[in-house]
Amino acid sequence: MKAAQLHRIDVSVEKYIDRIWDLTHSKKYQKIGRSELKEIFRRDSKEQFYKYVDTVFTAHLKYRHGYDTNAPCWDFITSFFFTATMLTSIGYGYVAPSTFSGRLFGVIYCLIGIPLTLVTVANIAKFISECAFLIHYNCWKKLTTWRDRRKEFTTHDLRPIFSGNDDEQELLDKVKLVRFPP
């Protein structure tokens, strides 16, 4: 495979050199100034040069990565997409490792990463629910304080939320049951 790709590159180089040689020995370009001649050479040999570059690039992809054309490239976006699809156990799409070691790393990464992701998501959900509860509790406390002040109660007349009786533990159990249902 490597020899075939090198042969394709050599053929492309020969075509490119022949094109430049033909341009330099063409009679219509003999009496043109140097700067004009450079511009004409650039314009007329550009297509053959692009074909040469495409040949080298295709040979590199085929030999190095095993792709002919339209190979997915690894950049930040595609690697982030790959990681997200692996961790959410959707599976990877068109961007995937092609080597055995890359695929093995993906499996090990998922075996460790998926449980860690689940734990992280659970902790984030717990944190958000606790924040929502505290915000609700503080808003309710301020509303009752405002309502009581509106009724011309003084702040020292407000009752504490928890009194010293035995119902305090029962109230805490109810709050815990509401926040974290079984």
Protein Blocks (a to p, Z undefined) as FASTA:
>chain_A
ZZmmmmmmmmmmmmmmmmmmmmmmpmklmmgcfklmmmmmmmmmmmmmmmmmmmmmmmmm
mmmnopabhpacddfklmmmmmmmmmnonopcfbccfbfklmmmmmmmmmmmmmmmmmmm
mmmmmmmmmmmmmmmmmmmmmmmmmmmmmnopafklpccfbdcbfklmmmmmmmmmmmmc
ZZ
